[in-house]
Amino acid sequence: MKIVFTGGGTGGHFYPIIAVAEALHDIEKERKLLEPELYYFGPNAFDERALYENGITFVQTPAGKMRRYFSLMNFFDIFTTAWGILDTVFKLYAIFPSVVFSKGGYGSVPTVIAARILNIPIIAHDSDAIPGRSTLMAAPFAKRIAISYDEALQYFPEKVRGKIALTGNPIRRDLMNPARDGSHEFLELENNVPVLLILGGSLGAEVLNNTVLEALPDLVQRYQVIHQTGQAHFESVSSTARVILEKNERRYHYKPYGYLTPLAMKMAAGAADLVIARAGSGSIAEISAWGKASILVPIPEDVSRDQRSNAFAFARTGATVVLEQGNLTPHVMLSEIDRLFTNPKARNDLAEAAKKFAKKDAAKMLANALVDTSLQHEQ
């Protein structure tokens, strides 16, 4: 059994693939199958360690980006994608997998088209409330399509809706369940002081980080703050925070991290009473799996339409509060945090709605679909 994964070059496309690969290894043991050969086709390996740990072989395939704004690179990337399709046809033919699993994004386009040319079954998954162009492109010839939001269904042609299933977004095993026991000790937190987990991430974090810094003197008076700044911003944020809090007797309430390892993230999720984050599909899936109340600050629509639509789709279930970046000020953020802590029922209602939104079996559902399709194709 050979399975090829493909996806664009972001964590939102890549890490759900790792979650599905983890589930495939579980199913292999449960169903007493031969160990599958797994491959990842994309422009870059993204996380070589994660690929290695899950027995996935990386195969580089050129892909041009499809930018939503005017850029001369859009013209040149047409040729990159064309070359990528030709190159990928030969690479895919050499392996000839039983099925291709596409997570969407520009990096998936050459592999999906090559699979179509070679008549290899395709299963596509989209993480967002508004499906990406690569998923919509693949929809007519995909064998199965999985979505993470009910709202996504309306964007697909009527004739393909019969093969669409709502599965949710796959989450890596390490991040599925928060670790409550020992979390305060691990992160050196006080007991009986509320904990905020702020996830800036590596992209689009600057505005959120700056707002947190401006609010920091007030935040540390009432809360403990675990702040993932993103690696690119860690030095500037942490040094600025040291200056701001230099004479503040509760400066130890602020704990910045460039990146939270899976273990540290599990601990932080377990300790957190409220999560403040961007609205990437992966962040929303994790927050809902943790069953945590949250405030989401989506990247503006002119930069990323996905985050705003994801945030409001999640909010319509009663699971989060959305603060638009244009309205984000230290005062507004503090007021919303204080409101949720002075009204425990409101915070608890958000957490309960998040739990109901979560679909913790997403990775297993997709892995089973890949195995079943593979076995049918090999007959």
N, C-alpha and C positions, 0 to 999 in steps of 0.2 A: 504494500500500500504506500503510494507516494502522494504527498499533499504539498501544494505550493501556496504559500501566503504572499500577499502583496498589499502595499498601502503607501500612502504619501509620507513625506519625511517629517512628520510631527509625532509627538508622544500620543496625541489623541488617536492617531491611526495605528501606531506601532504597539502600544502596550495592551490593547484589547487582543491583538494577535497572540501575545505572550500568554494571556489568560486562557485563550482557546487551546493553545499548545499544552498548557498545564493540564487542562481538562482531558485532552486527547490521551495523555499518558495515563491518567486515571482510568479512562474507558478501556484502554488497551489491556490493563490488568483485570478490570471487572469482566470484560467479555472474552478474556483469554485469546487476544489477537496477537499476531506477530507485530513487533515494534515497527511503527510507520517511519518512513523516511520523510523528513520535514525540510522544506526549503523556504527561504524568504527572498523574494525578488523585489528589488527596489533600488533607488539611486544611491543610497548609502545604508550602512548597517545599523545606524542610529544608536543601538546599545549592544555592542558585541558580547558583553558578558551575559546579558539576558538570552541572547541567541545561543551561546555556548551552553549555558546551564539547562536549556530545554532541548538540546540536540538538534538545533535548526542550522542548516547550512545556508550561508549568505551567498546570493548570486547577484552581482551588480548589473542593473539594467538602466540605461540612460532614459531620462524622462524630462520633458520641458514643462515648465510651470504654466498654469492657465490663470494669469492675473486678471482681476476684475477692474483694474484701472489701466489708463493708457501707459504703455511702456514699449520702447523699441524692442525690448527683449522678448515681447510676445511674438513678434515676427520671427526672430531667430530661433525661438523655442519650438516653433512649428517643425523646423528641420530636425531639432534634437529629438522631438517625439517621434517623427517619421523614422529616423535612424534607430531609435529605441524599439520601435515595433519590429523592424526587420531583425535587429540583433536578438530580440527576445524570442521571436519565432524559432530561431535556431537553438537557443539555449533551452527553451521549453520543450522543443522536440527531442533534444538529447536526453531529457529526463522523462518526458511524457508521463506526467502525473495522472492520478485517477480523478483529481478534482483541484480546482483553484479557488481559494478563499480570498475575496477582495474586501479590504476595509476602506476603499475609496481614497480620494486624494490624488493629486497629479501623478504621484509615483506609481499608481496602480494601472494607469491607462495603457501603457504598452503591453503589460502582461495580460490584461483582460482582453484586449484586441487580439493578441497572439493566441490566447486560449480559444477565442471564437473561431479564428482561422483554422486551428487544429482540431476543432470540435471537441474540446475538453470541457466537461461540465464546470459551471461557475456558480458559486454561492457568494452573494454580496451582502455586506452588512453596512448600515449607515447609522452613525451615532447621534445625528442631529435632528432637531425638529423640522428643519428644512433640508431635505436631502441634497447632497453635493452633486455637482454636474457629472462627476465620474460614475456615481451610482446610478443616476438617471440614464446615462449613456448605456450602462451595462444591463439595465432592467429588461429590455425586450428579449435578450438572449440568455439571461441568467436562469438557472434551474430553480433556485430559491432566492428570496430576498428577505433579509431580516432588518427590522427597524427598532429604534429605541423609544420613540414617541408616537402616540396615536396620531398626532397632528401631521406626521410625515406622510401618511397614507394618501392624502388629498393631492399630493404633488406628483404621484405616479399615474400614468395612463390607466384608464379603466380596464383595459385588456390584460394588464399584468397584475392587477390587485389580488387575484386568486392565489398567487404564489408568494404573497407577502405575509410574514408572521411578525407579531410584536414579541420580541425576545428580551428587550432591555440591552444595556451596554455591558460587555464582559469586563470583570474586574479581576486583577491578579490576586491569587490566593493570599499573598502576604498582606494585602491591604483590605481584605474582605471584612474582617472583624476587628474592631478596636480592642486594645489590650488595657483593661481598666486596672487590673491588679498590678501594683508596682509602678504605675505610670508616673505618679507624683515623685517617687524616689528616683526613677530613671531620669526625669527631666528637672530634678531639683526644684520642685514646686512646693509651695506651702499648702497645707490643708485648709479648708474653709474659706478660701479666697477664690472667687470665680475665675475661670480660665477662658481666654479667647484664643482661638487658633486662626491665624490670619495667613492665608495661602496666596502669596503674590505670584508665585510661579516664575519661570524664566523669561516668559514673553509677556508684554503688555503690563508689566508690574509697576512701572515708574510712578504713575499717577496714584495708584493705591498705596504704594510705599510712602510717597510724600505726604499723603493725607494722614497716614498712621503716625508719621514723625511729628506732624504739626499737632496732632491730638495727644501725643505721648505723655506729656506731663499730667494731663487729666486722666488718661487711661490707667496709668500705673497706680494712681491713688485708690482706684476701686477694683482693678482687675489685674490678673497675671496675663501677660501677652506672649504667646509663642508665635513668632513671626518668620515665616519662610519668605525671604526676600527675593529669591532667585539668585543663582551663582553670580550673574553679571552685575548685580546691584549690591551684593553683600558688603563689600568693603566700604562703599560710600554710605550705605544706610547705617551700618553698625558704628562707623566713626562719627557720623552726625548724631546718632542717638546718644553716644557717650558724652558729647558736648552738651546736648539738650538736658540730659539727666545728671550731669556732673554733680550738682549740689542737691539732687532729689534723694531723700532718704529711702525711697522705695524703688530706686533704679534697678534693684535686683529682680523686680517684677517683670522686667522686659528681657526676653530671651530670643535674640535673632539667630537665624540659621540661613545659610545660603541654600542648602538642600537638606531635606529630611530623608534619611534612608528609610526603606520600608519598615524596619523595626522602630525607628524613631517616629515615623508617621503613625504607626499603630498605637504607640504610646501617647502621642499627642492627641490623636482622635479619642482615645479612651479618657484622657484627662479633660478634654474640651467641654465646656458648657454651651458654647456658641462658636460657629465657624463663619468666618468672613472670607470670601473667595471670589475669584473670577468665575465665569459661567461656562467654562469648557465642559464638554460632554463627560470627560473622565472625572472631573471634580464633582459634578452633579451625581454621577453614578456612585462615587465613593461616599459622599455626604449622605445619600439616601440609604446606602448599605449600612452605614454607621448609625443611622437613625438619629441624626443630629439636627437641631435648629440651625438655620443659616441666614446670612445676609449675602446676596450675590450682587456683584458690581460688574456687569458685562462690559466687554470691550465695545465701544460705539459701533453702530451699524455700518458706518462708512469705512470702517477698518475690517470688521468681521460681522457679517449678518448672522452667523451661527450662534454666537454667544447670546445675543439679545433674544433671539427666538427661543433658544434653550431655556434661558432664565425665566421668561414669561410663561412658557409651557409648564415648567416646574412650579412656578408660583400659582398657576391656575388650579393646581391640585391642593393648594393650601400649605405647601411644604417649605416655602421660603419667602423672604422679603427681598424685593429688588430695588436697588438704588442705582439710578442711571448715573453714569460717569459725569455727565454735564451738571448734575445736581449734587455731586459729591463734594462736601466740605467737611472739615473737622467737626464743626458744630452739628451738622446733619447726621454724620456717622455716630457721634457720641450720643445724640438724642435717641437714635434708633436702638443703639445698644442698651442704653439706660432704660428705655421703654420696655424692652424684652426682659430685662432682669428685675424690673419693678412689677412686672406682670408675668409671674411664672406660668400661668395657664396659657398665655399666648405663646410662650416659648415651648411649652410642652405640646401644644397643638401642632406647631410646626414640625416638631420631632416625630410625632405620631404619623403625620401626613407623609413625611419623608420615608418612614418605615414602610408604609403602604405602597409608595411609589417604587421602592426597591425591587429588583428582580435578580436575586442572588444566583439563580441557576442559569443565567444567560450563557455563560461560557460552556456549560455542560450541554445545553440545548444545541448550541452551534456545533460543538464537537461531535455530538451524536449525528447531526445532519451530515457532517463531513464524512464520518465513517460509513454511514448508510449509503451515501452517494458513491463513495469509493468502491464499496463492495458490489453495488449494482453495476458500476462501470466496468469492473474487472470480470464480470460474469460473461 
